[in-house]
Amino acid sequence: MRSITDRIAEINWPKIKVELHDKGFVVIKNILTKAECENLIEDYNADDTYRKTVNMERYRFGLGEYKYFSYPMPAIITELRENIYPQIAPVANSWMEELKLNTRFPLAHYELKQICHDHGQTKPTVLILKYGEGGFNTLHQDLYGEIYFPMQMVLMLDQADEDYKGGEFVITEQIPRAQSKANVLKPDLGDMVIFTTNFRPVKGSKGYYRVNMKHGVSPLHSGNRHSLGIIFHDALS
């Protein structure tokens, strides 16, 4: 079986970068195997290496539960985080240039982590989310502090329409002086979605303008849905 690092290296990154730049999200097929997805779900139900568990209903985030990993994280997650980040950091920097913002992101993930830690953001933000029948996640942004990377990822650990029904991944775009646009995605088991954390540039007649984006999960009609959320910046708490 090919390693995660090999699978990431074989992705057509030039094509992915164009789509990510132009749309603010992209679906990449078959990043995780079924066995890897099953192992992550088993660890969620049995492992005690998580730093925090959140009941979503309690905080009016939706209906479901998620757990944040502690450092050190499982090797498979570290490989995903460290090997995908340098591929998409140039897209993030081009967004900053197009919007005439001064922020620039380093090309190695450990350097981004160091910047976070220098600002007191030392807690990992990688998490696994679990939804049952009726579960959902309200539209939101995962910022966690002053330092945040403008893209993140989610990997599906269950198969849509087999393990659960409903539960689509929703990304909204708040276009200035216009109605919001919703993108509804239904990735398969093992697929990865890279998407905008906060905002992205869109080219208009007078140059680039800023479009704010949020993401969430529509209600499940039946079954159970697990996903692995990988955020590149760390959190204050």
GROMACS elastic network, one bead per residue, 0.5 to 0.9 nm:
[ bonds ]
;  ai    aj funct       b0    kb
    2     5     6  0.80967   500
    2     6     6  0.60201   500
    2     7     6  0.65179   500
    3     6     6  0.51552   500
    3     7     6  0.63138   500
    3     8     6  0.86859   500
    4     7     6  0.50858   500
    4     8     6  0.61741   500
    4     9     6  0.85864   500
    4    31     6  0.74663   500
    4    32     6  0.77103   500
    4    76     6  0.70897   500
    4    79     6  0.68492   500
    4    80     6  0.71143   500
    4    83     6  0.89861   500
    5     8     6  0.52041   500
    5     9     6  0.61765   500
    5    10     6  0.87636   500
    5    79     6  0.65640   500
    5    80     6  0.75460   500
    5    83     6  0.68103   500
    6     9     6  0.50374   500
    6    10     6  0.62820   500
    6    11     6  0.89932   500
    7    10     6  0.52566   500
    7    11     6  0.67609   500
    7    30     6  0.88819   500
    7    31     6  0.67719   500
    7    32     6  0.89597   500
    8    11     6  0.54796   500
    8    13     6  0.89416   500
    8    31     6  0.75313   500
    8    80     6  0.79586   500
    8    83     6  0.71067   500
    8    84     6  0.70889   500
    9    12     6  0.82535   500
    9    13     6  0.83956   500
    9    83     6  0.82779   500
    9    84     6  0.89741   500
   10    13     6  0.83045   500
   11    14     6  0.88129   500
   11    15     6  0.89494   500
   11    16     6  0.81033   500
   11    28     6  0.82990   500
   12    15     6  0.56965   500
   12    16     6  0.63144   500
   12    17     6  0.88067   500
   13    17     6  0.58876   500
   13    18     6  0.85577   500
   13    87     6  0.71002   500
   13    88     6  0.86921   500
   14    17     6  0.52846   500
   14    18     6  0.64977   500
   14    19     6  0.89340   500
   15    18     6  0.53368   500
   15    19     6  0.64550   500
   15    20     6  0.86736   500
   16    19     6  0.52317   500
   16    20     6  0.60048   500
   16    21     6  0.84731   500
   16    26     6  0.69466   500
   16    27     6  0.87271   500
   16    28     6  0.82261   500
   17    20     6  0.50338   500
   17    21     6  0.59357   500
   17    22     6  0.84674   500
   17    26     6  0.87349   500
   17    87     6  0.80260   500
   17    88     6  0.68699   500
   17    90     6  0.87239   500
   17    91     6  0.66216   500
   18    21     6  0.51621   500
   18    22     6  0.61026   500
   18    23     6  0.85043   500
   18    91     6  0.84999   500
   19    22     6  0.51734   500
   19    23     6  0.58260   500
   19    24     6  0.74960   500
   19    25     6  0.72153   500
   19    26     6  0.63658   500
   20    23     6  0.54340   500
   20    26     6  0.55253   500
   20    88     6  0.85716   500
   20    91     6  0.77683   500
   20   194     6  0.76560   500
   20   195     6  0.74364   500
   20   196     6  0.86471   500
   21    24     6  0.57187   500
   21    25     6  0.78575   500
   21    91     6  0.62560   500
   21    92     6  0.82998   500
   21    94     6  0.84781   500
   21    95     6  0.77904   500
   21   200     6  0.82262   500
   21   201     6  0.84195   500
   22    25     6  0.82895   500
   22   201     6  0.85841   500
   22   202     6  0.76605   500
   23    26     6  0.74902   500
   23   195     6  0.88191   500
   23   200     6  0.88239   500
   23   202     6  0.87511   500
   24   151     6  0.85023   500
   24   194     6  0.82176   500
   24   195     6  0.56737   500
   24   196     6  0.54280   500
   24   199     6  0.84725   500
   24   200     6  0.65707   500
   24   201     6  0.86885   500
   24   213     6  0.86724   500
   25   151     6  0.86986   500
   25   171     6  0.85854   500
   25   193     6  0.68872   500
   25   194     6  0.54430   500
   25   196     6  0.63207   500
   26   192     6  0.83041   500
   26   193     6  0.56736   500
   26   194     6  0.54464   500
   26   195     6  0.65248   500
   27   185     6  0.86484   500
   27   187     6  0.72573   500
   27   191     6  0.69620   500
   27   192     6  0.57565   500
   27   194     6  0.65715   500
   27   195     6  0.87121   500
   28    31     6  0.70969   500
   28   187     6  0.88067   500
   28   191     6  0.57907   500
   28   192     6  0.51593   500
   28   193     6  0.62501   500
   28   194     6  0.79458   500
   29    32     6  0.86846   500
   29   187     6  0.80740   500
   29   188     6  0.77956   500
   29   189     6  0.88174   500
   29   190     6  0.70109   500
   29   192     6  0.64141   500
   29   193     6  0.87144   500
   30    33     6  0.68402   500
   30   188     6  0.81719   500
   30   189     6  0.75410   500
   30   192     6  0.75434   500
   31   155     6  0.81243   500
   31   190     6  0.54584   500
   31   191     6  0.56359   500
   31   192     6  0.64440   500
   32    35     6  0.81390   500
   32    36     6  0.60552   500
   32    37     6  0.65369   500
   32   155     6  0.79167   500
   32   156     6  0.85754   500
   32   157     6  0.82907   500
   32   189     6  0.78527   500
   32   191     6  0.68387   500
   32   192     6  0.82633   500
   33    36     6  0.51800   500
   33    37     6  0.63230   500
   33    38     6  0.86692   500
   33   189     6  0.81266   500
   33   190     6  0.58542   500
   34    37     6  0.50890   500
   34    38     6  0.61568   500
   34    39     6  0.86378   500
   34   157     6  0.77488   500
   34   158     6  0.85075   500
   34   189     6  0.71237   500
   34   190     6  0.66736   500
   35    38     6  0.50459   500
   35    39     6  0.61546   500
   35    40     6  0.87120   500
   36    39     6  0.50979   500
   36    40     6  0.63303   500
   36    41     6  0.87677   500
   36    76     6  0.87171   500
   36   157     6  0.84390   500
   36   190     6  0.84399   500
   37    40     6  0.52636   500
   37    41     6  0.63915   500
   37    42     6  0.87143   500
   37   155     6  0.89664   500
   37   156     6  0.78618   500
   37   158     6  0.73813   500
   37   189     6  0.77437   500
   37   190     6  0.68170   500
   37   227     6  0.88988   500
   38    41     6  0.51522   500
   38    42     6  0.61376   500
   38    43     6  0.86151   500
   38   157     6  0.70994   500
   38   158     6  0.83294   500
   39    42     6  0.50270   500
   39    43     6  0.61152   500
   39    44     6  0.85500   500
   40    43     6  0.51061   500
   40    44     6  0.61988   500
   40    45     6  0.88350   500
   40   128     6  0.84265   500
   40   157     6  0.78266   500
   40   228     6  0.83576   500
   41    45     6  0.64385   500
   41    46     6  0.87164   500
   41   128     6  0.83625   500
   41   157     6  0.73569   500
   41   226     6  0.71632   500
   41   227     6  0.87485   500
   42    45     6  0.52581   500
   42    46     6  0.61255   500
   42    47     6  0.78151   500
   43    46     6  0.50669   500
   43    48     6  0.82767   500
   43    49     6  0.88211   500
   44    47     6  0.58427   500
   44    48     6  0.82606   500
   44    50     6  0.85641   500
   44    67     6  0.78462   500
   44   128     6  0.72698   500
   45    48     6  0.88729   500
   47    50     6  0.75541   500
   48    51     6  0.83150   500
   49    68     6  0.89350   500
   49    69     6  0.64571   500
   49    70     6  0.61019   500
   49    71     6  0.85061   500
   49    72     6  0.89227   500
   49    73     6  0.83322   500
   50    53     6  0.75003   500
   50    67     6  0.62472   500
   50    68     6  0.54904   500
   50    70     6  0.52004   500
   50    71     6  0.87604   500
   50   127     6  0.86647   500
   51    67     6  0.74238   500
   51    68     6  0.56940   500
   51    69     6  0.56627   500
   51    70     6  0.50528   500
   51    71     6  0.86510   500
   51   123     6  0.87648   500
   51   124     6  0.88114   500
   52    66     6  0.83958   500
   52    67     6  0.56231   500
   52    68     6  0.52822   500
   52    69     6  0.74438   500
   52    70     6  0.83178   500
   53    65     6  0.72172   500
   53    66     6  0.58217   500
   53    68     6  0.65434   500
   54    57     6  0.88627   500
   54    58     6  0.82216   500
   54    59     6  0.84382   500
   54    64     6  0.85977   500
   54    65     6  0.56711   500
   54    66     6  0.53961   500
   54    67     6  0.62928   500
   54    68     6  0.84003   500
   55    58     6  0.56130   500
   55    59     6  0.71843   500
   55    61     6  0.85265   500
   55    62     6  0.88637   500
   55    63     6  0.77233   500
   55    64     6  0.63674   500
   55    66     6  0.69492   500
   56    59     6  0.55432   500
   56    60     6  0.60778   500
   56    62     6  0.52716   500
   56    63     6  0.53547   500
   56    64     6  0.53664   500
   56    65     6  0.55521   500
   56    66     6  0.75848   500
   56   137     6  0.79470   500
   57    61     6  0.59607   500
   57    62     6  0.52907   500
   57    64     6  0.67804   500
   57    65     6  0.82474   500
   58    61     6  0.76308   500
   58    62     6  0.85432   500
   58    63     6  0.86150   500
   59    62     6  0.79046   500
   60    63     6  0.78353   500
   60   138     6  0.82244   500
   61    64     6  0.86336   500
   61   136     6  0.84678   500
   61   137     6  0.60505   500
   61   138     6  0.55784   500
   61   139     6  0.83984   500
   61   140     6  0.84742   500
   62    65     6  0.89719   500
   62   135     6  0.69888   500
   62   136     6  0.52481   500
   62   138     6  0.53803   500
   62   217     6  0.89072   500
   63   131     6  0.71016   500
   63   132     6  0.82948   500
   63   134     6  0.72633   500
   63   136     6  0.52391   500
   63   137     6  0.65470   500
   63   138     6  0.87776   500
   63   219     6  0.86766   500
   64   129     6  0.74950   500
   64   130     6  0.58760   500
   64   132     6  0.68000   500
   64   134     6  0.87537   500
   64   135     6  0.54291   500
   64   136     6  0.67270   500
   64   137     6  0.76498   500
   65   128     6  0.85381   500
   65   129     6  0.59028   500
   65   130     6  0.53570   500
   65   131     6  0.66614   500
   66   127     6  0.65257   500
   66   128     6  0.54936   500
   66   130     6  0.59871   500
   66   131     6  0.87200   500
   67   126     6  0.84878   500
   67   127     6  0.53395   500
   67   128     6  0.55459   500
   67   129     6  0.66958   500
   67   130     6  0.87752   500
   68   124     6  0.72276   500
   68   125     6  0.61830   500
   68   126     6  0.57861   500
   68   128     6  0.68278   500
   69    72     6  0.83017   500
   69    73     6  0.64235   500
   69    74     6  0.87571   500
   69   123     6  0.89220   500
   69   124     6  0.65351   500
   69   125     6  0.71446   500
   69   126     6  0.58587   500
   69   127     6  0.58302   500
   69   128     6  0.81275   500
   70    73     6  0.61057   500
   70   123     6  0.74582   500
   70   124     6  0.62595   500
   70   125     6  0.86317   500
   70   126     6  0.85019   500
   71    74     6  0.85953   500
   71   123     6  0.79112   500
   71   124     6  0.66954   500
   72    75     6  0.84911   500
   72    78     6  0.86614   500
   73    76     6  0.82925   500
   73    77     6  0.65905   500
   73    78     6  0.64791   500
   73   124     6  0.86573   500
   73   126     6  0.86698   500
   74    77     6  0.55611   500
   74    78     6  0.65280   500
   74    79     6  0.88634   500
   75    78     6  0.50820   500
   75    79     6  0.61032   500
   75    80     6  0.86333   500
   76    79     6  0.51979   500
   76    80     6  0.63371   500
   76    81     6  0.87457   500
   77    80     6  0.51063   500
   77    81     6  0.61259   500
   77    82     6  0.85386   500
   77   126     6  0.83035   500
   77   230     6  0.79405   500
   78    81     6  0.51230   500
   78    82     6  0.59668   500
   78    83     6  0.83135   500
   79    82     6  0.53302   500
   79    83     6  0.58098   500
   79    84     6  0.81688   500
   80    83     6  0.54893   500
   80    84     6  0.58637   500
   80    85     6  0.81327   500
   80   230     6  0.84474   500
   81    84     6  0.57342   500
   81    85     6  0.59880   500
   81   109     6  0.75072   500
   81   230     6  0.70976   500
   81   231     6  0.81656   500
   81   232     6  0.67577   500
   82    85     6  0.56550   500
   82    86     6  0.72762   500
   82   108     6  0.74694   500
   82   109     6  0.56038   500
   82   110     6  0.76943   500
   82   232     6  0.88530   500
   83    86     6  0.63631   500
   83    87     6  0.73591   500
   83   108     6  0.88799   500
   83   109     6  0.83395   500
   84    87     6  0.53284   500
   84    88     6  0.66828   500
   84    89     6  0.87742   500
   84   109     6  0.89949   500
   85    88     6  0.54710   500
   85    89     6  0.59345   500
   85   107     6  0.75407   500
   85   108     6  0.71094   500
   85   109     6  0.60843   500
   85   232     6  0.74967   500
   86    89     6  0.52886   500
   86    90     6  0.74177   500
   86   106     6  0.83731   500
   86   107     6  0.51009   500
   86   108     6  0.56619   500
   86   109     6  0.68883   500
   87    90     6  0.69055   500
   87    91     6  0.81493   500
   87   107     6  0.82269   500
   88    91     6  0.52947   500
   88    92     6  0.65420   500
   88    93     6  0.88836   500
   88   107     6  0.87119   500
   88   151     6  0.81305   500
   89    92     6  0.50034   500
   89    93     6  0.62558   500
   89    94     6  0.86790   500
   89   105     6  0.65324   500
   89   106     6  0.72612   500
   89   107     6  0.58725   500
   89   108     6  0.83588   500
   89   149     6  0.86179   500
   89   151     6  0.87045   500
   90    93     6  0.50316   500
   90    94     6  0.61921   500
   90    95     6  0.86858   500
   90   105     6  0.81147   500
   90   106     6  0.88851   500
   90   107     6  0.73387   500
   91    94     6  0.50591   500
   91    95     6  0.63298   500
   91    96     6  0.88034   500
   92    95     6  0.51334   500
   92    96     6  0.64742   500
   92    97     6  0.88652   500
   92   104     6  0.80156   500
   92   105     6  0.73817   500
   92   149     6  0.78470   500
   92   150     6  0.64791   500
   92   151     6  0.74692   500
   92   200     6  0.86851   500
   93    96     6  0.50437   500
   93    97     6  0.63072   500
   93    98     6  0.86737   500
   93   103     6  0.77823   500
   93   104     6  0.55722   500
   93   105     6  0.62987   500
   93   106     6  0.89417   500
   94    97     6  0.50326   500
   94    98     6  0.61250   500
   94    99     6  0.86257   500
   94   104     6  0.88915   500
   95    98     6  0.51378   500
   95    99     6  0.62180   500
   95   100     6  0.84695   500
   95   101     6  0.85012   500
   95   200     6  0.64277   500
   95   201     6  0.59719   500
   96    99     6  0.52889   500
   96   100     6  0.60350   500
   96   101     6  0.50272   500
   96   102     6  0.69416   500
   96   103     6  0.63441   500
   96   104     6  0.68961   500
   96   200     6  0.85940   500
   96   201     6  0.82833   500
   97   101     6  0.60622   500
   97   102     6  0.76118   500
   97   103     6  0.84585   500
   97   104     6  0.84672   500
   98   101     6  0.77481   500
   98   201     6  0.67634   500
   98   202     6  0.88983   500
   98   203     6  0.88140   500
   98   207     6  0.82622   500
   98   208     6  0.61667   500
   98   209     6  0.84297   500
   99   200     6  0.84373   500
   99   201     6  0.63244   500
   99   207     6  0.88391   500
   99   208     6  0.61757   500
   99   209     6  0.66724   500
   99   210     6  0.70194   500
  101   104     6  0.83529   500
  105   108     6  0.87401   500
  105   111     6  0.87697   500
  105   112     6  0.70875   500
  105   149     6  0.77672   500
  106   109     6  0.73032   500
  106   110     6  0.88513   500
  106   111     6  0.61598   500
  106   112     6  0.61842   500
  107   111     6  0.77023   500
  107   112     6  0.82028   500
  108   111     6  0.55703   500
  108   112     6  0.69203   500
  109   112     6  0.51201   500
  109   113     6  0.63129   500
  109   114     6  0.86866   500
  109   232     6  0.76380   500
  109   233     6  0.89390   500
  110   114     6  0.62228   500
  110   115     6  0.87833   500
  111   114     6  0.50245   500
  111   115     6  0.63862   500
  111   116     6  0.87304   500
  112   115     6  0.51406   500
  112   116     6  0.63325   500
  112   117     6  0.87093   500
  112   147     6  0.89586   500
  112   149     6  0.84324   500
  112   232     6  0.79938   500
  112   233     6  0.69712   500
  112   234     6  0.89745   500
  113   116     6  0.50337   500
  113   117     6  0.61630   500
  113   118     6  0.85899   500
  113   121     6  0.84689   500
  113   122     6  0.80175   500
  113   232     6  0.79499   500
  113   233     6  0.64036   500
  113   234     6  0.67660   500
  114   117     6  0.50042   500
  114   118     6  0.60727   500
  114   119     6  0.86784   500
  114   122     6  0.88162   500
  115   118     6  0.50874   500
  115   119     6  0.65311   500
  115   120     6  0.89439   500
  115   121     6  0.84510   500
  115   147     6  0.77142   500
  116   119     6  0.52332   500
  116   120     6  0.64930   500
  116   122     6  0.66372   500
  116   145     6  0.86427   500
  116   146     6  0.85018   500
  116   147     6  0.60450   500
  116   148     6  0.81052   500
  116   233     6  0.65952   500
  116   234     6  0.60647   500
  116   235     6  0.77300   500
  116   236     6  0.87699   500
  117   123     6  0.85984   500
  117   234     6  0.76425   500
  117   235     6  0.87958   500
  117   236     6  0.88318   500
  118   121     6  0.72700   500
  118   122     6  0.84608   500
  119   122     6  0.83567   500
  119   145     6  0.86692   500
  119   146     6  0.77743   500
  119   147     6  0.75799   500
  119   236     6  0.84603   500
  120   123     6  0.88722   500
  120   145     6  0.88907   500
  120   235     6  0.80110   500
  120   236     6  0.59712   500
  121   124     6  0.85082   500
  121   144     6  0.81454   500
  121   145     6  0.69672   500
  121   146     6  0.85754   500
  121   147     6  0.79419   500
  121   233     6  0.81010   500
  121   234     6  0.53216   500
  121   237     6  0.73511   500
  122   234     6  0.56425   500
  122   235     6  0.58723   500
  122   236     6  0.61416   500
  122   237     6  0.76718   500
  123   234     6  0.53006   500
  123   236     6  0.61892   500
  123   237     6  0.59377   500
  124   127     6  0.85628   500
  124   231     6  0.83445   500
  124   232     6  0.85896   500
  124   233     6  0.76258   500
  124   235     6  0.62557   500
  124   237     6  0.88077   500
  125   142     6  0.89466   500
  125   144     6  0.82683   500
  125   229     6  0.83292   500
  125   230     6  0.71125   500
  125   231     6  0.57662   500
  125   232     6  0.75322   500
  125   233     6  0.70557   500
  125   234     6  0.55112   500
  125   235     6  0.62202   500
  126   228     6  0.75430   500
  126   229     6  0.56927   500
  126   231     6  0.56873   500
  126   232     6  0.79740   500
  126   234     6  0.85923   500
  127   227     6  0.83999   500
  127   228     6  0.59600   500
  127   229     6  0.52058   500
  127   230     6  0.67281   500
  127   231     6  0.84222   500
  128   226     6  0.68438   500
  128   227     6  0.56296   500
  128   229     6  0.60005   500
  128   230     6  0.87966   500
  129   225     6  0.79679   500
  129   226     6  0.54808   500
  129   227     6  0.53326   500
  129   228     6  0.65147   500
  129   229     6  0.74338   500
  130   135     6  0.84641   500
  130   224     6  0.71437   500
  130   225     6  0.57178   500
  130   227     6  0.68656   500
  131   134     6  0.78297   500
  131   136     6  0.68464   500
  131   137     6  0.88177   500
  131   167     6  0.84051   500
  131   219     6  0.88837   500
  131   220     6  0.75152   500
  131   223     6  0.84249   500
  131   224     6  0.56504   500
  131   225     6  0.51488   500
  131   226     6  0.65699   500
  132   135     6  0.52336   500
  132   136     6  0.85746   500
  132   164     6  0.84760   500
  132   220     6  0.68051   500
  132   221     6  0.86428   500
  132   222     6  0.70495   500
  132   223     6  0.59648   500
  132   225     6  0.65259   500
  133   136     6  0.88720   500
  133   164     6  0.82740   500
  133   165     6  0.87555   500
  133   219     6  0.77107   500
  133   220     6  0.51580   500
  133   221     6  0.55887   500
  133   223     6  0.57214   500
  133   224     6  0.66723   500
  133   225     6  0.88546   500
  134   167     6  0.88143   500
  134   219     6  0.52997   500
  134   221     6  0.59594   500
  134   222     6  0.72415   500
  135   167     6  0.77446   500
  135   217     6  0.84051   500
  135   218     6  0.79201   500
  135   219     6  0.52715   500
  135   220     6  0.54462   500
  135   221     6  0.83391   500
  135   224     6  0.87790   500
  135   225     6  0.88293   500
  136   167     6  0.69085   500
  136   216     6  0.75950   500
  136   217     6  0.52124   500
  136   218     6  0.52953   500
  136   220     6  0.66292   500
  137   140     6  0.83282   500
  137   215     6  0.84898   500
  137   218     6  0.67413   500
  137   219     6  0.77477   500
  138   215     6  0.77397   500
  138   216     6  0.52393   500
  138   217     6  0.67690   500
  138   218     6  0.80766   500
  139   170     6  0.80756   500
  139   171     6  0.80608   500
  139   172     6  0.80643   500
  139   214     6  0.55660   500
  139   217     6  0.76682   500
  140   213     6  0.85045   500
  140   214     6  0.50860   500
  140   215     6  0.55825   500
  140   216     6  0.64765   500
  141   196     6  0.89585   500
  141   197     6  0.58616   500
  141   198     6  0.60294   500
  141   213     6  0.77422   500
  141   214     6  0.55012   500
  141   215     6  0.67644   500
  141   216     6  0.88826   500
  142   148     6  0.84984   500
  142   152     6  0.87251   500
  142   197     6  0.62918   500
  142   198     6  0.77587   500
  142   214     6  0.89320   500
  142   231     6  0.78060   500
  143   146     6  0.77632   500
  143   147     6  0.77845   500
  143   148     6  0.57423   500
  143   149     6  0.81707   500
  143   150     6  0.87759   500
  143   197     6  0.73784   500
  143   198     6  0.76893   500
  143   233     6  0.82430   500
  143   235     6  0.81112   500
  144   147     6  0.78581   500
  144   148     6  0.72884   500
  144   233     6  0.81075   500
  144   234     6  0.72378   500
  144   236     6  0.65368   500
  144   237     6  0.80606   500
  145   148     6  0.67471   500
  145   233     6  0.88366   500
  145   234     6  0.81191   500
  145   235     6  0.60571   500
  145   236     6  0.62138   500
  147   233     6  0.70473   500
  147   234     6  0.82115   500
  147   235     6  0.86403   500
  148   151     6  0.87281   500
  148   197     6  0.84730   500
  148   231     6  0.89238   500
  148   232     6  0.78071   500
  148   233     6  0.54301   500
  148   234     6  0.78873   500
  148   235     6  0.88961   500
  149   152     6  0.75895   500
  149   197     6  0.73590   500
  149   198     6  0.87495   500
  149   231     6  0.80038   500
  149   232     6  0.63557   500
  149   233     6  0.59560   500
  150   195     6  0.84971   500
  150   196     6  0.57943   500
  150   198     6  0.59090   500
  150   199     6  0.70197   500
  150   200     6  0.79675   500
  150   232     6  0.89600   500
  151   194     6  0.67841   500
  151   195     6  0.54833   500
  151   198     6  0.77266   500
  151   231     6  0.76586   500
  151   232     6  0.78020   500
  152   193     6  0.83248   500
  152   194     6  0.57002   500
  152   195     6  0.56815   500
  152   196     6  0.64878   500
  152   197     6  0.60420   500
  152   229     6  0.77831   500
  152   230     6  0.60248   500
  152   232     6  0.64561   500
  153   192     6  0.66816   500
  153   193     6  0.54670   500
  153   195     6  0.62303   500
  153   196     6  0.87441   500
  153   228     6  0.82025   500
  153   229     6  0.58965   500
  153   230     6  0.50961   500
  153   231     6  0.65294   500
  153   232     6  0.86492   500
  154   191     6  0.84105   500
  154   192     6  0.56627   500
  154   193     6  0.53257   500
  154   194     6  0.67402   500
  154   195     6  0.83753   500
  154   227     6  0.65522   500
  154   228     6  0.54905   500
  154   230     6  0.60635   500
  154   231     6  0.86269   500
  155   187     6  0.85385   500
  155   189     6  0.78745   500
  155   190     6  0.62396   500
  155   191     6  0.56574   500
  155   193     6  0.64279   500
  155   194     6  0.89100   500
  155   226     6  0.89326   500
  155   227     6  0.56001   500
  155   228     6  0.50493   500
  155   229     6  0.65350   500
  155   230     6  0.81522   500
  156   159     6  0.75527   500
  156   160     6  0.88686   500
  156   187     6  0.69093   500
  156   188     6  0.65363   500
  156   189     6  0.50669   500
  156   190     6  0.53854   500
  156   191     6  0.57555   500
  156   192     6  0.66215   500
  156   193     6  0.85454   500
  156   225     6  0.82539   500
  156   226     6  0.66689   500
  156   228     6  0.65107   500
  156   229     6  0.89115   500
  157   188     6  0.83358   500
  157   189     6  0.52772   500
  157   190     6  0.59652   500
  157   191     6  0.82915   500
  157   225     6  0.74714   500
  157   226     6  0.53932   500
  157   227     6  0.52126   500
  157   228     6  0.70808   500
  158   162     6  0.81792   500
  158   163     6  0.60139   500
  158   164     6  0.77055   500
  158   188     6  0.74015   500
  158   190     6  0.77543   500
  158   224     6  0.79398   500
  158   225     6  0.59329   500
  158   226     6  0.60544   500
  158   227     6  0.74843   500
  159   162     6  0.55704   500
  159   163     6  0.53672   500
  159   164     6  0.70492   500
  159   187     6  0.82706   500
  159   188     6  0.54175   500
  159   190     6  0.83331   500
  159   225     6  0.81753   500
  160   163     6  0.60402   500
  160   164     6  0.55480   500
  160   165     6  0.61620   500
  160   166     6  0.77679   500
  160   167     6  0.81289   500
  160   168     6  0.85213   500
  160   186     6  0.69914   500
  160   187     6  0.73402   500
  160   188     6  0.59655   500
  160   189     6  0.71992   500
  160   225     6  0.81866   500
  161   164     6  0.53561   500
  161   166     6  0.76015   500
  162   165     6  0.71263   500
  162   223     6  0.83403   500
  163   222     6  0.83561   500
  163   223     6  0.56890   500
  163   224     6  0.62825   500
  163   225     6  0.71194   500
  164   167     6  0.75329   500
  164   220     6  0.70494   500
  164   221     6  0.73983   500
  164   222     6  0.54124   500
  164   224     6  0.54391   500
  164   225     6  0.61479   500
  165   168     6  0.85189   500
  165   219     6  0.89989   500
  165   220     6  0.58835   500
  165   221     6  0.53366   500
  165   222     6  0.53649   500
  165   223     6  0.65773   500
  165   224     6  0.85356   500
  165   225     6  0.87836   500
  166   186     6  0.88568   500
  166   218     6  0.67713   500
  166   219     6  0.61263   500
  166   221     6  0.52401   500
  166   222     6  0.72998   500
  167   186     6  0.81506   500
  167   217     6  0.56426   500
  167   219     6  0.51669   500
  167   221     6  0.74421   500
  167   222     6  0.89216   500
  167   225     6  0.74261   500
  168   184     6  0.63506   500
  168   185     6  0.58308   500
  168   186     6  0.53209   500
  168   187     6  0.82452   500
  168   216     6  0.85271   500
  168   217     6  0.56217   500
  168   218     6  0.52790   500
  168   219     6  0.77105   500
  168   220     6  0.80213   500
  169   183     6  0.82419   500
  169   184     6  0.58341   500
  169   185     6  0.50736   500
  169   186     6  0.62407   500
  169   187     6  0.79999   500
  169   215     6  0.74199   500
  169   216     6  0.61340   500
  169   218     6  0.66443   500
  170   182     6  0.67204   500
  170   183     6  0.56894   500
  170   185     6  0.62774   500
  170   186     6  0.89104   500
  170   214     6  0.82978   500
  170   215     6  0.54652   500
  170   216     6  0.52219   500
  170   217     6  0.56726   500
  170   218     6  0.68913   500
  171   181     6  0.83286   500
  171   182     6  0.57570   500
  171   183     6  0.50476   500
  171   184     6  0.65449   500
  171   185     6  0.81377   500
  171   195     6  0.83344   500
  171   196     6  0.87480   500
  171   213     6  0.68928   500
  171   214     6  0.57430   500
  171   216     6  0.66423   500
  171   217     6  0.87427   500
  172   180     6  0.66136   500
  172   181     6  0.54718   500
  172   183     6  0.60791   500
  172   184     6  0.86529   500
  172   212     6  0.82751   500
  172   213     6  0.54528   500
  172   214     6  0.53276   500
  172   215     6  0.62167   500
  172   216     6  0.86536   500
  173   179     6  0.88803   500
  173   180     6  0.55006   500
  173   181     6  0.50596   500
  173   182     6  0.64330   500
  173   183     6  0.81620   500
  173   199     6  0.86038   500
  173   211     6  0.63527   500
  173   212     6  0.58759   500
  173   214     6  0.68902   500
  174   177     6  0.88330   500
  174   178     6  0.76843   500
  174   179     6  0.70414   500
  174   181     6  0.66716   500
  174   211     6  0.58041   500
  174   212     6  0.51997   500
  174   213     6  0.61204   500
  174   214     6  0.83381   500
  175   178     6  0.54606   500
  175   179     6  0.65657   500
  175   180     6  0.58415   500
  175   181     6  0.75415   500
  175   210     6  0.80586   500
  175   211     6  0.54371   500
  175   212     6  0.71375   500
  175   213     6  0.89129   500
  176   179     6  0.80535   500
  176   180     6  0.86424   500
  176   209     6  0.85805   500
  176   210     6  0.80009   500
  176   211     6  0.69982   500
  176   212     6  0.87221   500
  184   218     6  0.89969   500
  187   190     6  0.82664   500
  187   191     6  0.58461   500
  187   192     6  0.74771   500
  187   193     6  0.77243   500
  188   191     6  0.55035   500
  188   192     6  0.86412   500
  189   192     6  0.87871   500
  195   215     6  0.87849   500
  196   199     6  0.63254   500
  196   200     6  0.69017   500
  196   212     6  0.89141   500
  196   213     6  0.66935   500
  196   214     6  0.78817   500
  196   215     6  0.86236   500
  197   200     6  0.87753   500
  197   213     6  0.70530   500
  197   214     6  0.71386   500
  197   215     6  0.81986   500
  197   231     6  0.87294   500
  198   211     6  0.86847   500
  198   212     6  0.59652   500
  198   213     6  0.54872   500
  198   214     6  0.67524   500
  199   210     6  0.64880   500
  199   211     6  0.54366   500
  199   213     6  0.53761   500
  199   214     6  0.84190   500
  200   209     6  0.83290   500
  200   210     6  0.58382   500
  200   211     6  0.55171   500
  200   212     6  0.67135   500
  200   213     6  0.76536   500
  201   208     6  0.57244   500
  201   209     6  0.54688   500
  201   211     6  0.61181   500
  201   212     6  0.89158   500
  202   207     6  0.82842   500
  202   208     6  0.52802   500
  202   209     6  0.54455   500
  202   210     6  0.63747   500
  202   211     6  0.67320   500
  203   206     6  0.78485   500
  203   207     6  0.55394   500
  203   209     6  0.63453   500
  203   210     6  0.89260   500
  204   207     6  0.52187   500
  204   208     6  0.56809   500
  204   209     6  0.68117   500
  205   208     6  0.81843   500
  206   209     6  0.84666   500
  217   220     6  0.85005   500
  220   223     6  0.73402   500
  220   224     6  0.79730   500
  220   225     6  0.80878   500
  231   234     6  0.76326   500
  234   237     6  0.88276   500
